[in-house]
Amino acid sequence: MQKETRQSDDWINGVVHWFDDTSGEGIIKDGRGQSFFVHYSAIESKTSWKSLKDKQKVKFKLVKDSTFSQVSHVKGIK
C-alpha cells in the first residue's frame, strides 16, 4: 500500500519551538499551538547553512501523509 502525500497551498505562520543543528530536526508550533516536525531540508535559505533558532518566527507549508504531518518551504519572517 502506497502512502498518499499532499502539500497545502496555504502559508501558515508559526514559531520554532526547538531546533537541533546536529540532527537537523526540530519542532515548529502554529498559532493554535499544534506541533509539526521540521527537517533542515525543508528550510529555504540564501546560504548553504540551513538552521532555525528557538522562538524564531517562520512561515511554512504543511505536508500531510497517512502517518504524520511535517512542514516544507520554511522561511523566516519578521
C-alpha positions, 0 to 999 in steps of 0.5 A: 500500500502506497502512502498518499502525500499532499502539500497545502497551498496555504502559508501558515505562520508559526514559531520554532519551538526547538531546533537541533543543528546536529540532527537537523530536526526540530519542532515548529508550533502554529498559532493554535499551538499544534506541533509539526516536525521540521527537517533542515531540508525543508528550510529555504535559505540564501546560504548553504547553512540551513538552521532555525533558532528557538522562538524564531518566527517562520512561515511554512507549508504543511505536508500531510501523509497517512502517518504524520504531518511535517512542514516544507518551504520554511522561511523566516519572517519578521 
